[in-house]
Amino acid sequence: MERNKSKRDPLPERFETIDAFTKFWDTHDTEDYPEAWREVKARIKMKARRYPRIVLEPALARQLDKRARAQDLSLNQLVNQLLKETLRHATR
């Protein structure tokens, strides 16, 4: 089923910063912009992660996402900010 294109934000021609790009896609779904899709061929070389992957409980993730949006932050920015504050207080 096709979504109603008239109720979506227009896709910017260009993003001025990476932050603007991530904020846009944090609040929009690529499925709403099929006209922007194109097939690409790419080779990807990935390095092993040097940090742990953390899975949040769904209810906690929803709370954090809501708080991040209210503060105009990405979820990653908010989680890093909260963890830094917690560690700073814990090491006093």
VENRAVEN-V266366 format. One line per field, one symbol per residue. ss: DSSP state (h for helix, s for strand, l for the rest). phi: phi as a letter, one per 20 degrees, with the letter a starting at -180 (. if undefined). burial: 1 if it has 16 or more other C-alpha atoms within 10 Angstrom, else 0. A space follows every 10 residues. Layout:
# VENRAVEN-V266366
ss = ???
phi = ???
burial = ???
This chain:
# VENRAVEN-V266366
ss = llllhhhlll lllllllhhh hhhhhhlllh hhhhhhllll llllllllll lllllllhhh hhhhhhhhhh llllhhhhhh hhhhhhhhhh ll
phi = .effffedff fgfbdfbfff ffffffdcdf fecffefbec dbdcddeffd bfeddefgff ffffffffff elcfffffff ffffffffff ef
burial = 0000000000 0000000000 0010000000 0100000000 0000000000 0000000000 0001100100 0011100110 0000000000 00
